[in-house]
Amino acid sequence: MKFIAMSLVVFHHTPPRYNPAHEVALVYVGMPMFFFAAGYLFKVVKEQDFLTFLRHRARKILIPYTTFFVVFYALWLAVGRRMAGPEEMAIDPLTPLWQFIQGRPDVVVAPFWFLATMFTMQLIYYPIRRYLSGAWPLVVSILLCLSLLVLPDIEVLHLWNFDRALLYMPLYAFGNCCKDFVDSLPYVKVRHDASTGVKSGSIALMVALAVVGMAFLIISPVSMEAGLAYVLAPEAAILFIPLYVSISKWLADCFGPSRIAQNVAITGITFLGLQNYLIGIFKMLVSKVVGPESLNENIFWKFAIALVVMVILYPIALMIERYFPWMLGKSRPQA
């Protein structure tokens, strides 16, 4: 699931961009799955106090958030601003640093809004999950998300993406509270087993839910008040998670365990941090070779650049995982 989601995120960030509503739908097919998967893997250790949990999350999230920012901030100051053009040169050199402190690194490592959001979300969700059981954490998460409809739009809510943490928390809670449901989701098995038959009605229901969710994501931005559409989008994304999981199970049944998919999932932070820079480099190269007009009009380049970026990122991510694990808040693997 993470491999598919990362591929969709890279594809979305690759030019050309098309109908905004369709691009929003593409984002919500990929990016929410990371929150869902993180929630699925989240476990509350009853003996663990909040400060212990905080230290663990800080090591896993804040260390890569900081190391990648420091590296790319230095590169941005040295050469990146000039390469990007007049708009970047007009940005105050201290602006990225201030954004980093606020947890919204839009200039240097924009995709890491995800890490800041995940960190804030987990700190909010931990006490909820620790003291509530069953489906209550999901109910509370949905209510917190809906509270964005009445909360004032003030700057403090944007610090460390507190507003986004509330927005996407239902996806995280769904993955965490509904593990048994997710594990039981059916799929069409390649290796037929009479004892595990799948009713076609189950597959049809998952497809219908996914269609409803996708239709909402495509239509709501142009037919609904912007704030309401924004807040309800994660809930719509939940509707196609069952089909997403089922397809992932089917792919695993078709091809068996995939080392490539596992490595992309493990090194996802590196993929997230480097993808925009590689996309930008290839965008400049293609523009010089075939002209910017061809890049903006031909969807072939969107597929081609996204594929090349994924292929090139793979060995780079593995190298960082193996030789520079400290950048990711990890220890060097034992020989």
C-alpha positions as CSV (number, residue, x, y, z in Angstrom):
1,M,0.0,0.0,0.0
2,K,2.8,2.4,0.8
3,F,4.5,1.6,-2.5
4,I,1.4,2.4,-4.5
5,A,0.8,5.5,-2.4
6,M,4.3,6.8,-2.9
7,S,4.1,6.2,-6.7
8,L,0.9,8.2,-6.8
9,V,2.4,11.0,-4.8
10,V,5.4,11.3,-7.1
11,F,3.1,11.1,-10.1
12,H,1.0,13.9,-8.7
13,H,4.0,16.2,-8.1
14,T,5.3,15.6,-11.7
15,P,4.2,18.1,-14.4
16,P,2.0,18.8,-16.2
17,R,-0.9,19.5,-13.9
18,Y,-4.4,19.1,-15.1
19,N,-7.9,19.9,-13.9
20,P,-7.6,21.0,-10.2
21,A,-10.5,18.8,-9.1
22,H,-8.9,15.7,-10.7
23,E,-5.5,16.5,-9.1
24,V,-7.2,16.8,-5.7
25,A,-8.7,13.4,-6.2
26,L,-5.3,12.0,-7.2
27,V,-3.8,13.4,-4.0
28,Y,-6.5,11.8,-1.9
29,V,-6.0,8.4,-3.5
30,G,-2.3,8.4,-2.5
31,M,-1.4,10.6,0.4
32,P,-4.1,9.6,2.9
33,M,-2.9,6.0,2.7
34,F,0.2,7.0,4.6
35,F,-1.9,8.2,7.5
36,F,-4.0,5.1,7.3
37,A,-1.0,2.8,7.2
38,A,0.7,4.6,10.1
39,G,-2.5,4.2,12.1
40,Y,-2.7,0.5,11.3
41,L,0.8,0.0,12.6
42,F,0.4,2.2,15.7
43,K,0.3,0.4,19.0
44,V,-0.2,1.7,22.5
45,V,2.0,0.2,25.1
46,K,0.1,0.5,28.4
47,E,3.3,0.7,30.4
48,Q,4.7,3.5,28.3
49,D,4.2,7.0,29.6
50,F,3.7,10.0,27.4
51,L,7.2,11.3,27.7
52,T,8.7,8.0,26.6
53,F,6.3,8.0,23.6
54,L,7.3,11.6,22.8
55,R,11.0,10.7,22.8
56,H,10.4,7.8,20.5
57,R,8.3,9.8,18.0
58,A,10.8,12.7,18.1
59,R,13.7,10.3,17.2
60,K,11.7,8.7,14.4
61,I,10.2,11.9,12.9
62,L,12.0,15.0,14.1
63,I,15.5,13.7,13.4
64,P,14.9,13.1,9.6
65,Y,12.8,16.3,9.5
66,T,15.8,18.2,10.8
67,T,18.6,16.5,9.0
68,F,17.0,16.7,5.6
69,F,16.1,20.4,6.2
70,V,19.7,21.3,7.2
71,V,21.1,19.6,4.1
72,F,18.7,21.2,1.6
73,Y,18.7,24.5,3.3
74,A,22.5,24.7,2.9
75,L,22.1,23.7,-0.8
76,W,19.3,26.2,-1.3
77,L,21.4,29.0,0.1
78,A,24.5,27.9,-1.9
79,V,23.0,27.2,-5.4
80,G,19.3,26.4,-5.2
81,R,18.0,30.0,-5.1
82,R,19.9,31.0,-8.2
83,M,18.9,27.9,-10.1
84,A,15.2,28.4,-9.3
85,G,15.1,31.9,-10.6
86,P,14.1,35.4,-9.5
87,E,11.1,34.3,-7.4
88,E,13.3,32.2,-5.1
89,M,16.0,34.9,-5.0
90,A,13.3,37.3,-3.7
91,I,12.7,35.1,-0.7
92,D,14.4,36.3,2.5
93,P,17.2,33.8,3.4
94,L,15.8,33.4,6.9
95,T,12.3,32.5,5.7
96,P,12.9,28.8,5.3
97,L,14.5,28.7,8.8
98,W,11.4,30.3,10.3
99,Q,9.1,27.9,8.4
100,F,11.2,25.0,9.7
101,I,10.6,26.1,13.3
102,Q,6.9,26.5,12.6
103,G,6.7,23.0,11.2
104,R,5.7,24.3,7.7
105,P,8.9,24.0,5.6
106,D,7.3,25.2,2.3
107,V,10.4,26.6,0.6
108,V,13.1,24.0,1.2
109,V,11.4,20.6,1.9
110,A,7.7,21.2,1.2
111,P,6.7,17.5,1.3
112,F,7.8,17.3,4.9
113,W,4.6,19.0,5.9
114,F,3.6,15.4,6.2
115,L,6.2,14.6,8.9
116,A,5.2,17.7,10.9
117,T,1.5,16.7,10.6
118,M,2.2,13.1,11.6
119,F,4.2,14.2,14.6
120,T,1.4,16.5,15.8
121,M,-1.3,14.0,15.0
122,Q,0.4,11.2,17.0
123,L,0.8,13.4,20.0
124,I,-2.9,14.3,19.9
125,Y,-4.0,10.7,19.2
126,Y,-1.9,8.9,21.8
127,P,-3.8,10.0,25.0
128,I,-7.1,9.4,23.1
129,R,-6.2,5.8,22.2
130,R,-4.6,5.2,25.6
131,Y,-7.8,6.0,27.6
132,L,-10.5,5.1,25.1
133,S,-11.2,1.7,23.5
134,G,-13.2,0.2,20.8
135,A,-14.4,2.6,18.1
136,W,-14.4,5.6,20.4
137,P,-11.0,6.9,19.2
138,L,-12.4,7.0,15.7
139,V,-15.5,8.8,16.8
140,V,-13.5,11.4,18.7
141,S,-11.1,11.8,15.7
142,I,-14.0,12.5,13.3
143,L,-15.5,15.0,15.8
144,L,-12.1,16.8,16.0
145,C,-11.9,16.9,12.3
146,L,-15.4,18.4,12.0
147,S,-14.4,21.0,14.6
148,L,-12.4,22.7,11.9
149,L,-15.7,23.9,10.5
150,V,-16.3,26.1,13.5
151,L,-12.7,26.8,14.7
152,P,-11.5,30.3,13.7
153,D,-8.8,30.5,11.1
154,I,-6.0,31.8,13.3
155,E,-2.3,31.4,12.9
156,V,-1.7,29.3,16.0
157,L,-3.8,26.5,14.4
158,H,-1.3,26.3,11.5
159,L,1.8,25.9,13.8
160,W,3.2,22.4,13.3
161,N,0.1,21.7,11.1
162,F,-2.2,21.4,14.0
163,D,-5.1,22.0,11.6
164,R,-4.0,19.3,9.2
165,A,-3.4,16.9,12.1
166,L,-7.1,17.2,13.0
167,L,-8.1,17.0,9.4
168,Y,-6.4,13.7,8.6
169,M,-6.8,12.1,12.0
170,P,-9.9,10.1,11.0
171,L,-7.8,8.2,8.5
172,Y,-5.2,7.4,11.1
173,A,-7.9,6.4,13.6
174,F,-9.6,4.2,11.0
175,G,-6.4,2.3,10.4
176,N,-5.8,1.9,14.1
177,C,-9.3,1.1,15.3
178,C,-10.4,-1.1,12.4
179,K,-7.5,-3.6,12.1
180,D,-9.7,-6.6,12.3
181,F,-12.0,-5.3,9.7
182,V,-9.0,-4.4,7.4
183,D,-7.5,-7.9,7.9
184,S,-10.7,-9.5,7.0
185,L,-11.3,-7.6,3.8
186,P,-11.9,-10.0,0.9
187,Y,-10.1,-10.1,-2.5
188,V,-10.1,-12.4,-5.5
189,K,-7.5,-15.0,-4.9
190,V,-5.2,-16.1,-7.7
191,R,-4.5,-19.5,-6.1
192,H,-8.1,-20.7,-5.7
193,D,-8.9,-22.3,-2.4
194,A,-12.4,-23.7,-1.9
195,S,-12.3,-23.0,1.8
196,T,-11.7,-19.2,1.3
197,G,-14.2,-18.3,-1.4
198,V,-15.0,-14.6,-2.0
199,K,-18.5,-13.4,-2.6
200,S,-18.7,-11.2,-5.6
201,G,-21.1,-8.9,-3.6
202,S,-18.3,-8.0,-1.3
203,I,-16.1,-6.8,-4.1
204,A,-19.0,-5.0,-5.7
205,L,-19.7,-3.1,-2.5
206,M,-16.1,-2.0,-2.1
207,V,-16.1,-0.8,-5.7
208,A,-19.3,1.1,-5.1
209,L,-17.9,2.8,-2.0
210,A,-14.7,3.7,-3.8
211,V,-16.8,5.2,-6.7
212,V,-18.8,7.3,-4.2
213,G,-15.7,8.5,-2.5
214,M,-13.9,9.4,-5.7
215,A,-17.0,11.1,-7.1
216,F,-17.2,13.3,-4.0
217,L,-13.5,14.3,-4.3
218,I,-13.9,15.3,-7.9
219,I,-17.3,17.1,-7.6
220,S,-17.2,18.7,-4.2
221,P,-14.5,21.3,-5.0
222,V,-16.7,22.9,-7.7
223,S,-20.1,22.2,-6.2
224,M,-19.7,22.7,-2.4
225,E,-18.5,25.4,-0.1
226,A,-14.7,25.2,0.0
227,G,-14.3,24.8,3.7
228,L,-16.9,22.0,3.9
229,A,-15.4,20.2,0.9
230,Y,-11.9,20.4,2.5
231,V,-13.0,19.0,5.9
232,L,-15.1,16.2,4.4
233,A,-12.4,15.0,1.9
234,P,-10.6,12.7,4.4
235,E,-13.9,11.0,5.3
236,A,-14.5,10.5,1.5
237,A,-11.0,9.0,1.2
238,I,-12.0,6.4,3.9
239,L,-14.6,5.1,1.5
240,F,-12.0,3.7,-1.0
241,I,-9.6,2.3,1.6
242,P,-11.4,-1.1,1.6
243,L,-10.9,-1.4,-2.2
244,Y,-7.3,-0.1,-1.9
245,V,-6.5,-2.8,0.7
246,S,-8.2,-5.5,-1.3
247,I,-6.2,-4.6,-4.4
248,S,-3.0,-4.6,-2.4
249,K,-3.8,-8.0,-1.0
250,W,-4.5,-9.2,-4.6
251,L,-1.2,-7.9,-5.9
252,A,0.6,-9.6,-3.0
253,D,-1.2,-12.9,-3.8
254,C,-0.2,-12.5,-7.5
255,F,3.5,-11.7,-7.1
256,G,4.3,-12.7,-3.6
257,P,6.4,-10.6,-1.2
258,S,8.1,-7.8,-3.1
259,R,11.5,-6.7,-1.9
260,I,11.2,-3.5,-4.0
261,A,7.9,-2.6,-2.5
262,Q,9.1,-3.3,1.0
263,N,12.3,-1.2,0.5
264,V,10.2,1.8,-0.8
265,A,7.9,1.5,2.2
266,I,10.9,1.4,4.6
267,T,12.7,4.3,2.9
268,G,9.6,6.4,2.4
269,I,10.9,9.4,4.2
270,T,13.9,9.6,1.8
271,F,11.6,9.3,-1.2
272,L,9.4,12.0,0.2
273,G,12.3,14.4,0.9
274,L,14.1,14.0,-2.5
275,Q,11.3,13.5,-5.0
276,N,10.6,17.2,-5.7
277,Y,14.2,18.0,-6.3
278,L,14.7,15.2,-8.8
279,I,11.4,16.1,-10.5
280,G,12.6,19.7,-10.8
281,I,15.9,18.6,-12.3
282,F,14.2,16.4,-14.9
283,K,11.7,19.1,-15.6
284,M,14.5,21.5,-16.5
285,L,16.3,18.9,-18.6
286,V,13.2,18.0,-20.6
287,S,12.2,21.6,-21.1
288,K,15.6,22.4,-22.6
289,V,15.6,19.4,-24.9
290,V,12.0,19.4,-26.2
291,G,10.8,22.8,-25.0
292,P,8.5,23.8,-22.1
293,E,5.4,23.7,-24.3
294,S,5.8,20.0,-25.0
295,L,6.3,19.3,-21.3
296,N,3.1,21.1,-20.4
297,E,0.9,19.5,-23.0
298,N,2.1,15.9,-23.2
299,I,1.0,13.5,-20.5
300,F,3.7,11.1,-21.7
301,W,6.3,13.2,-19.9
302,K,4.3,13.0,-16.6
303,F,4.5,9.2,-16.7
304,A,8.1,9.1,-17.9
305,I,9.5,11.6,-15.4
306,A,7.6,10.0,-12.5
307,L,8.9,6.6,-13.5
308,V,12.5,7.7,-13.9
309,V,12.4,9.6,-10.5
310,M,11.1,6.5,-8.7
311,V,13.9,4.3,-10.3
312,I,16.7,6.8,-9.5
313,L,15.4,7.4,-6.0
314,Y,15.5,3.7,-5.1
315,P,19.3,3.1,-4.9
316,I,19.8,6.6,-3.3
317,A,17.2,5.7,-0.6
318,L,18.8,2.4,0.1
319,M,22.2,4.0,0.3
320,I,21.0,6.5,2.9
321,E,19.3,3.7,4.8
322,R,22.5,1.7,5.0
323,Y,25.3,4.2,5.2
324,F,23.6,7.3,6.7
325,P,20.9,5.9,9.0
326,W,21.5,8.7,11.5
327,M,19.8,11.0,9.0
328,L,16.6,9.0,9.6
329,G,17.0,8.6,13.4
330,K,18.1,5.0,13.0
331,S,21.1,3.0,14.1
332,R,23.5,1.5,11.6
333,P,22.4,-2.1,10.9
334,Q,24.5,-4.9,12.3
335,A,26.8,-6.7,9.9
